[in-house]
Amino acid sequence: MNPVCFTITPALPRHLAKLQYISRRTFIEAFAKDNTPQNLIQYLQTAMSRKRLGSELANPNSQFYLALNKETAIGYLKLNWGNAQTEFSHPHWIEIERIYVLQKYYGTNLAPALLQTAINAAQQQNAACIWLGVWEKNSRAMRFYQKNGFLAFANHPFTLGQDVQNDVLMKLELAHSETTNHFKRK
């Protein structure tokens, strides 16, 4: 693994332009080769518009984190809890809705650091579980999550433009330790 220098910081409303840039760029890098340009454009125009991202950024039940190399966004993470979760409203679960890094940072310490940020946030909120959805054709991401202890538990549809795709839902249960009064990865 090649280390890269970065900081991970909670995104604020003033980061909206950076958030939109990194959201769109990483999504295109991850999925353009396997989807039509029309479906990609339609998805980006709705799910990653300034208005939509601004609304998500303002949601008190969501938190974005930006990974920055100096001032340049190189990855990001979005967490949801409570009624902001896209599939469930489980009070003790936290969703990783998005976790993406630029392709040039694949295989570095960046994605594991973003995942650890999610785990730390879940622990701070006393969550029992972290869950996420992964496109069934994204084998690289599935291997990453499996390597980090996530297990598949369900499926759900994900609409990209006009294409209804299948996401595998994966979860990582966090075990409570009576002696230390905090959560640990199982």
C-alpha positions in Angstrom: 0.0 0.0 0.0 1.4 3.4 -1.0 0.8 6.0 1.7 -0.6 9.4 0.6 -0.8 12.6 2.6 -4.3 13.9 3.3 -6.6 15.1 6.0 -10.2 14.1 6.5 -12.5 16.9 7.6 -16.3 17.2 8.1 -17.7 19.0 5.1 -19.4 22.4 5.7 -21.7 24.4 3.5 -18.7 26.4 2.2 -17.3 23.1 0.8 -20.3 22.6 -1.5 -18.3 23.3 -4.8 -15.6 20.9 -3.7 -18.1 18.3 -2.7 -19.9 18.5 -6.0 -16.7 18.2 -7.9 -15.4 15.2 -6.1 -18.8 13.5 -6.0 -19.2 13.8 -9.8 -15.6 13.0 -10.7 -15.3 9.9 -8.5 -18.7 8.6 -9.7 -17.8 9.0 -13.3 -14.4 7.3 -12.7 -16.1 4.4 -10.9 -19.0 3.8 -13.2 -18.7 5.4 -16.7 -17.2 2.3 -18.3 -20.1 0.1 -17.3 -23.0 2.5 -18.0 -24.4 4.5 -20.8 -23.5 8.2 -21.0 -27.3 9.1 -21.0 -27.9 7.2 -17.7 -24.8 8.7 -16.1 -25.7 12.2 -17.1 -29.3 11.8 -15.8 -28.1 10.5 -12.5 -25.4 13.2 -12.0 -27.9 16.0 -12.9 -30.3 14.9 -10.2 -28.4 13.1 -7.5 -25.3 15.3 -7.6 -26.8 18.7 -8.4 -25.7 21.7 -6.3 -29.3 21.9 -5.0 -29.5 18.3 -4.0 -26.0 18.1 -2.4 -26.7 21.4 -0.6 -29.9 19.9 0.9 -28.0 16.7 1.9 -25.2 18.8 3.4 -27.8 20.7 5.5 -29.6 17.5 6.8 -28.9 17.1 10.5 -29.1 13.3 10.1 -26.3 13.2 7.5 -22.6 14.0 7.6 -20.2 14.4 4.7 -16.4 14.1 5.1 -13.9 15.4 2.6 -10.5 13.8 2.1 -8.1 16.7 1.2 -4.6 16.7 -0.2 -3.6 20.2 0.7 -6.8 21.9 -0.5 -7.7 19.5 -3.3 -10.5 17.0 -2.7 -9.3 13.5 -3.4 -12.2 11.5 -1.8 -15.2 11.7 0.3 -17.6 9.9 2.6 -21.3 10.4 3.4 -23.0 9.0 6.5 -26.7 8.8 7.2 -28.6 7.9 10.4 -32.2 8.0 11.6 -34.6 8.9 8.9 -31.9 10.0 6.5 -31.0 6.4 5.8 -31.9 5.4 2.2 -33.2 1.9 2.9 -33.8 1.6 6.7 -34.6 3.9 9.6 -33.1 1.6 12.2 -32.3 3.8 15.2 -29.0 2.0 16.0 -27.7 1.7 12.5 -25.6 4.1 10.4 -25.5 4.0 6.6 -22.4 4.7 4.5 -24.3 6.1 1.5 -21.2 7.1 -0.4 -17.5 6.4 0.0 -15.4 7.2 -3.0 -11.8 8.1 -3.8 -10.1 9.2 -7.0 -8.8 6.3 -9.1 -5.2 7.4 -8.8 -5.6 6.8 -5.0 -6.9 3.2 -5.3 -4.6 0.9 -3.3 -3.4 3.7 -1.0 -4.3 4.3 2.7 -7.1 6.7 1.7 -10.1 4.3 1.4 -9.3 2.5 4.6 -8.9 5.9 6.4 -12.4 7.0 5.1 -13.9 3.7 6.3 -12.2 4.1 9.7 -13.7 7.6 9.9 -17.1 6.0 9.3 -16.5 3.4 12.0 -15.3 6.1 14.5 -18.4 8.2 13.8 -20.6 5.2 14.4 -18.8 4.4 17.6 -19.3 8.0 18.8 -23.1 7.6 18.2 -23.2 4.2 19.9 -24.4 2.5 16.6 -24.8 -1.2 16.6 -24.1 -1.6 12.9 -22.8 0.2 9.8 -24.4 -0.8 6.5 -24.0 0.2 2.8 -25.1 -0.8 -0.7 -22.6 -1.9 -3.3 -23.4 -2.5 -7.0 -23.2 -6.2 -7.6 -20.8 -5.6 -10.5 -18.4 -3.6 -8.4 -16.2 -6.6 -7.3 -13.3 -4.4 -6.2 -15.5 -2.6 -3.7 -17.2 -5.8 -2.5 -13.7 -7.3 -1.9 -12.7 -4.2 0.1 -15.7 -4.3 2.3 -15.5 -8.1 2.8 -11.8 -7.7 3.8 -12.9 -5.2 6.4 -15.5 -7.5 8.0 -18.7 -6.5 6.1 -21.1 -9.3 5.3 -23.9 -9.3 2.7 -27.4 -9.4 4.1 -29.8 -8.3 1.4 -30.3 -6.7 -2.0 -32.1 -3.6 -3.2 -32.6 -1.8 -6.5 -30.6 1.2 -7.4 -31.7 3.4 -10.3 -29.1 5.0 -12.5 -30.8 7.1 -15.0 -33.2 4.7 -16.7 -31.3 1.6 -15.6 -32.5 -0.3 -12.5 -29.5 -2.1 -11.1 -29.0 -4.4 -8.1 -27.0 -3.4 -5.0 -25.8 -5.9 -2.5 -26.4 -4.6 1.0 -23.5 -5.3 3.4 -23.2 -4.6 7.1 -20.5 -4.5 9.8 -21.8 -5.2 13.3 -20.1 -3.3 16.1 -19.9 -5.1 19.4 -20.3 -3.3 22.7 -17.6 -3.8 25.3 -18.8 -3.7 28.9 -15.3 -3.0 30.2 -14.3 -0.2 28.0 -17.8 1.3 27.4 -17.2 1.9 23.7 -17.7 -0.1 20.5 -15.2 -2.3 18.8 -15.2 -3.9 15.3 -16.2 -7.5 15.4 
